[in-house]
Amino acid sequence: MRVSNAPCTAPTGTSPHHNENKEVLKFLYSYPWKFYLKTLFREPNIVSGAMLVKEDRISILSPVEGRLSFTALFKVLEGAPLLNGPSRPGRDTAFYSAALSGRGVNHAFQWVFLVDMPELQIHQADAQKYSIDRELTPLRVNQLVPSAPKAGTSYWELLNAKLNPIGEEVTPVSVLFGMPKTAARNLENWAAFLGSYVAAVMPLPLVLLEESISLSPTGIHIVLTTNHTVIAMTQEKEIKLITRVEPIHRLGASRISDTLETFAEVFPEITDSAARITSCDLPVAELAEHAKALSIASTLTTPDELQRGAETISGASVSPIEALSLDRALCLVPSCI
């Protein structure tokens, strides 16, 4: 509706009350209706969801009819978010029908994306040598981690030793992670096409590591995904050493044992405890075989150990640790609590 900008004048003899009514009508006619409905009738209902995006599958955790619901799609459908290309999640696509129907995805929806892709980079960095109020440009990244490849084409974030965003207090050991800018842009465009937005993009290995640390504040942690192996040593929930190496199906358990021996030379007191192995990708039987092949004692993380039980999430029995990791990711983003 087009509204004239000409001044609205009252005819001679019209009461002041009538003039006020006309001014109110003029305001209502010119006010954008979507904002009118949001601000005058109700506050927007902000809904938060978490989504794991990998090459071979996508998993979603978000509220459905007042309860958290988990959906795992092991075959990527038309309209699903892609890391390696653009995608439009229209309401007439197979992905929307299978995964988003009933979840109220609209302008007030916010997503936390977990990503696991071969190009993802994870490095240990010394943030105390870095001015934290500056942007993470390729030059800054190369100063933090000279060995970081393809720094110029990546989106970078810096976390402290407890895997929290860098704040005023900078820890000696920090974690730098990066992913291709195109991958982050594809996720943002996908969300924007639905009228929602991205609250955070987080690496799956670091969320699994954070869960492992919550169970063993001091100890050795081995996180296994299909694309990465992350090994870390922690003391009272603070990371002392962390490294990312090739996935275990390429690397082998012997190389992990070699890395653990190197870590033990730096922090011998931490290596007295058993290593904790956490994964949401590998079958339990395969994890048990890897644990046997390690040079030190190890324990497997189970869904029962995690703080929030999988029974509180509808559909979580399909892949309980994956569902609980998505739930954990929502808790790690302040705006989604």
C-alpha positions as CSV (number, residue, x, y, z in Angstrom):
1,M,0.0,0.0,0.0
2,R,1.4,3.4,-1.0
3,V,0.6,6.2,1.5
4,S,0.8,9.8,0.4
5,N,3.4,12.0,2.1
6,A,1.2,15.1,1.8
7,P,0.3,16.8,5.1
8,C,-2.9,15.6,6.6
9,T,-5.0,18.7,7.4
10,A,-8.3,18.8,9.2
11,P,-11.3,20.5,7.6
12,T,-12.6,23.7,9.1
13,G,-14.5,23.1,12.2
14,T,-13.1,19.6,12.9
15,S,-12.5,18.9,16.6
16,P,-8.9,18.4,18.0
17,H,-9.9,14.9,19.0
18,H,-10.8,14.1,15.3
19,N,-7.3,15.4,14.2
20,E,-5.6,13.1,16.7
21,N,-7.5,10.1,15.4
22,K,-6.4,11.0,11.8
23,E,-2.8,11.3,12.9
24,V,-3.0,7.9,14.5
25,L,-4.5,6.3,11.4
26,K,-1.8,8.0,9.3
27,F,0.9,6.4,11.5
28,L,-0.7,3.0,11.4
29,Y,-1.0,3.1,7.6
30,S,2.7,4.1,7.1
31,Y,4.1,1.6,9.7
32,P,5.6,-1.6,8.4
33,W,3.1,-4.3,9.3
34,K,5.6,-7.0,10.2
35,F,7.2,-4.7,12.8
36,Y,3.8,-3.6,13.9
37,L,2.7,-7.2,14.6
38,K,6.0,-8.0,16.4
39,T,6.3,-4.9,18.6
40,L,2.7,-4.0,19.4
41,F,1.1,-7.4,19.7
42,R,3.9,-9.7,21.0
43,E,7.6,-10.1,21.5
44,P,9.3,-12.2,18.9
45,N,9.7,-15.8,20.0
46,I,13.4,-16.5,19.4
47,V,14.0,-20.2,18.8
48,S,17.5,-21.7,18.9
49,G,18.7,-24.8,17.1
50,A,22.0,-26.6,16.5
51,M,23.0,-28.3,13.3
52,L,25.9,-30.6,12.5
53,V,27.0,-30.3,8.9
54,K,29.4,-32.8,7.4
55,E,30.0,-34.1,3.9
56,D,28.0,-37.3,4.5
57,R,25.2,-36.3,6.8
58,I,23.4,-33.5,8.6
59,S,21.9,-33.6,12.2
60,I,19.5,-31.2,13.7
61,L,18.6,-30.4,17.3
62,S,15.8,-27.9,17.9
63,P,12.5,-27.6,19.8
64,V,9.4,-29.3,18.4
65,E,6.2,-28.8,20.3
66,G,8.0,-27.7,23.4
67,R,10.6,-30.5,23.5
68,L,14.1,-30.8,22.1
69,S,14.0,-33.1,19.1
70,F,17.0,-34.7,17.3
71,T,17.0,-35.7,13.6
72,A,19.9,-37.4,11.8
73,L,19.8,-37.4,8.0
74,F,22.5,-39.7,6.6
75,K,21.8,-38.7,3.1
76,V,22.0,-35.0,2.2
77,L,18.6,-33.9,0.7
78,E,17.8,-31.1,-1.7
79,G,17.8,-27.8,0.1
80,A,20.2,-28.9,2.9
81,P,23.0,-26.5,3.9
82,L,26.3,-27.3,2.1
83,L,29.8,-26.5,3.1
84,N,31.2,-26.7,-0.4
85,G,28.5,-24.9,-2.3
86,P,25.4,-22.6,-2.1
87,S,22.0,-24.1,-1.2
88,R,18.5,-22.7,-1.0
89,P,16.3,-24.3,1.7
90,G,12.9,-23.5,0.2
91,R,9.7,-24.9,1.9
92,D,9.1,-27.1,-1.1
93,T,12.4,-28.9,-0.8
94,A,12.9,-32.4,0.5
95,F,15.2,-31.2,3.3
96,Y,12.6,-28.8,4.6
97,S,9.9,-31.4,4.7
98,A,12.1,-34.0,6.3
99,A,14.1,-31.9,8.8
100,L,12.5,-28.5,9.4
101,S,8.8,-29.1,9.2
102,G,7.2,-28.2,12.6
103,R,10.3,-26.4,13.9
104,G,9.0,-22.9,13.3
105,V,12.0,-21.6,11.3
106,N,11.4,-17.9,10.7
107,H,12.9,-14.5,11.2
108,A,13.3,-15.2,15.0
109,F,15.2,-18.5,14.6
110,Q,19.0,-18.7,15.3
111,W,21.3,-21.5,14.4
112,V,24.5,-22.8,16.0
113,F,26.4,-24.7,13.3
114,L,28.8,-27.5,14.1
115,V,31.1,-28.3,11.2
116,D,33.5,-31.2,10.5
117,M,35.3,-31.0,7.2
118,P,38.8,-31.9,6.0
119,E,39.8,-28.3,5.5
120,L,39.1,-27.3,9.1
121,Q,42.3,-26.2,10.9
122,I,43.0,-26.4,14.7
123,H,46.2,-24.9,16.1
124,Q,47.7,-24.1,19.5
125,A,48.5,-20.5,19.7
126,D,50.1,-18.0,22.2
127,A,47.5,-15.3,22.4
128,Q,49.6,-13.3,24.9
129,K,51.8,-12.2,22.0
130,Y,48.7,-11.0,20.1
131,S,46.7,-7.8,20.4
132,I,43.2,-9.3,21.1
133,D,41.3,-6.1,20.1
134,R,42.4,-6.4,16.5
135,E,40.8,-8.4,13.7
136,L,42.2,-11.9,12.9
137,T,43.7,-11.0,9.5
138,P,45.9,-13.5,7.6
139,L,49.0,-11.6,8.8
140,R,47.9,-11.9,12.4
141,V,47.2,-15.6,12.0
142,N,50.6,-16.2,10.5
143,Q,52.2,-14.4,13.5
144,L,50.3,-16.7,15.9
145,V,50.9,-19.9,14.0
146,P,53.5,-19.7,11.3
147,S,52.7,-23.2,10.2
148,A,49.0,-22.5,9.5
149,P,48.3,-23.2,5.8
150,K,46.0,-21.2,3.6
151,A,45.6,-18.5,6.2
152,G,44.5,-16.0,3.6
153,T,41.4,-17.9,2.5
154,S,40.1,-18.9,6.0
155,Y,37.6,-17.6,8.6
156,W,39.4,-17.6,12.0
157,E,38.4,-17.6,15.6
158,L,40.5,-17.6,18.8
159,L,39.5,-19.3,22.0
160,N,41.2,-19.4,25.4
161,A,42.6,-22.4,27.3
162,K,39.1,-23.3,28.5
163,L,37.6,-23.1,25.0
164,N,35.8,-19.9,25.7
165,P,36.0,-16.7,23.5
166,I,39.0,-14.6,24.2
167,G,38.2,-11.9,26.7
168,E,40.2,-9.5,28.8
169,E,42.2,-12.3,30.4
170,V,44.4,-13.9,27.8
171,T,45.7,-17.4,28.6
172,P,49.2,-18.6,27.6
173,V,47.7,-21.5,25.6
174,S,44.9,-20.6,23.2
175,V,43.2,-22.5,20.4
176,L,43.0,-21.0,16.9
177,F,40.5,-22.6,14.5
178,G,39.8,-21.7,10.9
179,M,37.6,-22.8,8.0
180,P,37.3,-21.7,4.4
181,K,35.4,-18.4,4.2
182,T,33.2,-19.8,1.5
183,A,32.0,-22.5,3.9
184,A,31.0,-20.0,6.5
185,R,29.4,-17.8,3.9
186,N,27.3,-20.7,2.5
187,L,25.9,-21.4,6.0
188,E,25.1,-17.8,6.6
189,N,23.4,-17.5,3.2
190,W,21.4,-20.7,3.8
191,A,20.1,-19.3,7.2
192,A,19.4,-15.9,5.7
193,F,17.3,-17.4,2.9
194,L,15.0,-18.8,5.6
195,G,14.9,-15.5,7.4
196,S,16.9,-16.8,10.3
197,Y,20.5,-16.1,11.3
198,V,23.7,-17.7,12.5
199,A,24.5,-17.4,16.2
200,A,27.9,-19.3,15.9
201,V,29.9,-21.7,13.8
202,M,31.9,-24.2,15.9
203,P,34.2,-27.1,15.0
204,L,32.7,-30.5,16.1
205,P,36.1,-31.7,17.4
206,L,36.3,-28.8,19.9
207,V,32.8,-29.3,21.2
208,L,33.6,-33.0,21.8
209,L,36.8,-32.0,23.5
210,E,34.9,-29.6,25.8
211,E,32.6,-32.5,26.8
212,S,35.6,-34.7,27.4
213,I,37.2,-32.0,29.6
214,S,34.0,-31.6,31.6
215,L,34.3,-35.3,32.5
216,S,38.1,-35.4,33.1
217,P,39.3,-31.9,34.2
218,T,42.9,-33.1,34.5
219,G,44.0,-35.7,32.0
220,I,44.6,-36.8,28.4
221,H,41.9,-36.4,25.8
222,I,41.6,-38.0,22.4
223,V,38.8,-36.8,20.1
224,L,38.1,-38.8,17.0
225,T,36.0,-37.7,14.0
226,T,35.9,-39.0,10.4
227,N,38.1,-36.0,9.4
228,H,40.2,-35.2,12.5
229,T,42.1,-36.5,15.5
230,V,42.5,-34.0,18.3
231,I,44.8,-34.8,21.2
232,A,45.0,-32.5,24.3
233,M,46.4,-32.4,27.8
234,T,44.4,-30.5,30.5
235,Q,45.0,-29.5,34.0
236,E,42.0,-28.3,36.1
237,K,40.0,-27.8,32.8
238,E,42.7,-25.6,31.2
239,I,44.4,-26.9,28.1
240,K,48.2,-27.2,28.4
241,L,48.9,-28.8,25.1
242,I,46.7,-29.5,22.0
243,T,47.4,-30.7,18.5
244,R,45.3,-31.8,15.6
245,V,46.5,-34.7,13.4
246,E,45.1,-36.8,10.6
247,P,42.0,-39.0,11.2
248,I,42.8,-42.3,12.9
249,H,41.9,-44.4,9.9
250,R,44.8,-42.8,8.1
251,L,47.1,-42.1,11.0
252,G,46.8,-45.3,13.0
253,A,46.9,-45.8,16.8
254,S,50.7,-46.1,16.9
255,R,51.1,-42.5,15.8
256,I,48.7,-41.4,18.5
257,S,50.8,-43.3,21.0
258,D,54.0,-41.5,19.7
259,T,52.2,-38.1,20.2
260,L,51.2,-39.1,23.8
261,E,54.8,-40.0,24.6
262,T,55.9,-36.6,23.4
263,F,53.3,-34.9,25.5
264,A,54.3,-37.0,28.6
265,E,57.8,-35.6,28.4
266,V,56.4,-32.1,28.9
267,F,53.7,-32.9,31.5
268,P,54.7,-36.3,33.1
269,E,52.3,-35.7,36.1
270,I,49.2,-35.6,33.7
271,T,50.1,-38.8,32.0
272,D,49.4,-40.8,35.2
273,S,45.7,-40.8,34.4
274,A,44.0,-42.8,31.7
275,A,43.3,-41.2,28.3
276,R,39.7,-40.4,27.6
277,I,38.5,-41.2,24.0
278,T,35.4,-39.4,22.7
279,S,33.7,-39.7,19.3
280,C,30.2,-39.4,17.8
281,D,31.3,-40.8,14.5
282,L,33.0,-44.1,15.1
283,P,31.2,-47.3,16.3
284,V,31.8,-48.4,19.9
285,A,33.5,-51.6,18.7
286,E,36.0,-49.7,16.5
287,L,36.7,-47.3,19.4
288,A,37.4,-50.2,21.7
289,E,39.9,-51.7,19.2
290,H,41.7,-48.3,18.9
291,A,41.8,-48.1,22.7
292,K,43.5,-51.5,23.0
293,A,46.1,-50.4,20.5
294,L,47.2,-47.4,22.5
295,S,50.3,-47.5,24.7
296,I,48.5,-46.2,27.7
297,A,45.3,-47.1,29.5
298,S,42.2,-45.4,28.1
299,T,38.4,-45.1,28.7
300,L,35.6,-44.5,26.3
301,T,33.1,-41.6,26.8
302,T,29.6,-42.9,27.1
303,P,26.3,-41.0,26.8
304,D,25.4,-41.9,30.4
305,E,28.4,-39.9,31.6
306,L,27.4,-36.6,30.0
307,Q,25.7,-34.0,32.1
308,R,22.4,-34.0,30.3
309,G,21.0,-37.4,29.6
310,A,20.0,-38.4,26.1
311,E,16.6,-39.5,27.4
312,T,15.6,-35.8,27.6
313,I,15.9,-35.4,23.8
314,S,13.4,-37.0,21.5
315,G,15.1,-39.2,18.8
316,A,18.5,-39.1,20.5
317,S,18.8,-42.9,20.7
318,V,19.8,-42.9,17.0
319,S,23.1,-41.2,17.9
320,P,23.2,-40.1,21.6
321,I,26.6,-38.5,21.8
322,E,26.0,-36.6,18.6
323,A,22.6,-35.3,20.0
324,L,24.2,-34.4,23.3
325,S,27.0,-32.6,21.5
326,L,24.5,-30.4,19.6
327,D,22.8,-29.7,23.0
328,R,26.2,-28.8,24.4
329,A,26.9,-26.5,21.5
330,L,23.7,-24.5,22.3
331,C,24.8,-24.2,25.9
332,L,28.2,-22.8,24.9
333,V,26.7,-19.9,23.0
334,P,25.5,-17.3,25.5
335,S,22.7,-15.9,23.2
336,C,21.2,-19.4,22.9
337,I,20.8,-20.2,26.6
